[in-house]
Amino acid sequence: MLKADLQVATFARKPTPGLLELQDAFGDRFYHDSVDINDRSVVSAFLARTAERLGPPDALINNAAVGQDSMLVQTRPDHIESLIATNLTAPLLLTRDFLRTLLASGRRGRIVMIGSVCAQRGYPGLTAYSATKGALESATRSLAREWRDRVLVNCVSPGFFDSEMSAVLGANQVASIARRTPTGRLVTPEDILPLIRTLLLEHTNINGQVITADGGGSI
């Protein structure tokens, strides 16, 4: 997005090397900070600082999530609550804040939820995680109805990444998923970015849709 001359603000629990590199390369159009998405006061302060530095936002990508690797019967109640808080409640509250800002500015906007193929297929050990992602897909459709042409709301649902989150599945399960995928490989960020860029920038008339990018593993 930065290469398309857009202004971008983002946050994470702690700075990563990638964020620091972007800050060095695009400091005048890029802002990031350390934020826990479950801390409402800190999130609100970040949004206020973003508006001061870059102006009111007109697009939102909701991609905060924590993973799971336990059968539901073995998952601690507090872990279930934490999954729901981070993967569903916090994104919905952030979306609410974004929409209120958009109303105040009188602008149109775009929202992209980041879902998961887990919402569409069953995987053992991922019940609570899948439930939160399925809820985001449902919220996508309802928000599209609520905001009509004022805000285009869509969801991109990737398959499994070769990442820290998927690593909790174990090497054998990850390898099995890759073998069952028609393209023969897991998803990479480079597979997802063009979809997000299109949904945010192009005049597609796509609204309320869930777009799955998983190499055909869910067919």
N, C-alpha and C positions, 0 to 999 in steps of 0.2 A: 504494500500500500504506500509505503514511503517513496518507493521508486516511481509511483504514479503521481508524485507531488502532493500527496495528501498529508494532513497533519494527524498524528497518531498519539494517543495516550493509552498506557496500559499499566497494569500492576501485577505484582507477584509477592509471595510471602517474603522472599529475599531476592536481591539482585542476582541475575545470572550473567555469565560471560557474554551471552548473546545480547542481552539488554544493554550491557555496558558498551558493546561494540556499536549498537544502533545509536546510542546516545552520542558517541564520538563522531559518528558519520552524519547524523541528521539532527544535531542538537537543537537547531532552531525550529524544527517541525516535529520533534519527538519528545515526549515526556513520560517518565516512568517513576514509580515509587514503590516502597515496600508496604504492602497492605494485606491484611487478613480479611478476606471477603466476608467473613462472619462477624466482623466488628463494624457495626453500623455507623458509629461515629467516625471511625477512621475512613470508611468508604465515602461518607458524605463530605469529609474534609478533602479527600482526594478529588472528588468531582468538582468541588468549588475551586480548588487550585487549577484543575484542568481548564475550567471555563475562563479563569483569569489569564492563563498562559496561551491557550489556543483558541478560545472562543467556545460558544455552546456547541456540543456535539450533535451530529445529525445521523450517526450510525453507531450501532452497538454489536459487538461480537461477544456472546456469552459462552466461554469455554472453561470456566472453573469446574474442577471435579477432583474427587479422590476415589481411589479404587477399592476393590473388595476381593478377598480370596478366602472365603469360608462358606460352608453350607449354612443356610439360614438358621437351622436348629442349633448351630454352634457359634453363631454370631452374637456378640454381646449386645444387649439393648442400647448401651451408650454409643456403640459403633454404628448401629442402624440410625440412631438419631443424628450422629455426626455426618453420615453419608447424605441424609435427607437435607440437613442444614446447608451443607456446602454445595451439593449437586442440584438442589431444587429450590429451597427457600431463598438462599442468597441470590441466585440468578433472577428469580422472580422479583425480588425487592430491588435489585439493580435495574431491571427492566422498568419497573414502576418509576424509579428516580429518573431514568433516561426519558421516559415518555412525558413526565411532568415538565422536565426541562424543555422538551420539544414543543409542548403546548405553549409554554411561556414565550418561546422564541418565534412561534408562528411558522415554523419550518416543517417540511416533509422529512421523512427519515426511512432508514432501513434497519432491520434487526436480523441477525443470523444466530440462531441457537446451534450449539455443537452437541449433537446427540451421540448415539452409538448404535451399531448394528445389534448390540445386546438387547435393545428395546424391541427388536423384531424377531430375534431368534433366541432360543433358550440355551444358556450355558451354565453348567453346574458351578456353584460357588459365587454366582454373580446376581443373586435374586434382588437384593436391595439396590445395588447399583443399577441394574436393568430397570427397576421400578422408577427410579429417579429420571432416567433418560426417556422412558416411555411417557412420563408426565410432561417433560419438556416438549416432546412431539405434540402432545395434546394441547399444551399451552400455545404452541405455534399456530395451530389451526384456529383456536378461539381468538387469539390476538389479531390474526388476519381478518377475521369477521368484525371485530370491534373497531379496527382502525381503517378498514376498507382501503382506499387508495392513498390515504394520508401517510401510512407507514406500511411498507412491504415487509412481511415477517416470514422467514423461512428457516428450515433446519437442515443442516448438513450432518449426516450420520456416517461417520467413518467405520471401517472395519478395524481390526486390531492393528495397532502400531507396534513396531519393535521399539518399545520404550520401557522406562522404569515401571509404569503402571502395568503393562502387559507382562512384565517379568515375573510378577507375583503368580502368574498361571503356571510357571514352570516351563523349562525348555522343551520337554516332550509335548506338552499340550500346545504350545506356540507352534512347534514344528508340524504338529498334526493339522492345525488350522491352516497353515500355509499350504500343506499338501492338498487339502480339500478345496482350496481356492482355485478357480479356473486359471487365473493369471499366474499362479504358482508362487506368489509372494505376499507379504503383508503390506499394509498401506504405509505410505510415507507422507510427511507434511507437504511435499511437492505435489502429491496427488490431490490434496485438499485445497491448497491455496487458490488455484484457478477458479474453483467453484465459489469460494467465498468472494473473490474479487468480482466475479460476474454478478453475484447476487447483490453486492453492495454498489456497483458502479454502472452496470448496464441497464438499459431499458428493456427488460425481458417480459414484463407483466406476469412474472412468476410470484405467487403469493400463497401462503399457507401450505407450502409443500415440504415434504421430507425427501431429501435427495441422499441416497445411499451410495457411498463410495467404498467398496470393499473387495474390488477385484472379481465380483460375481460370486463371492462366497455364500451369499444369502439366497441365491436363486435356486 
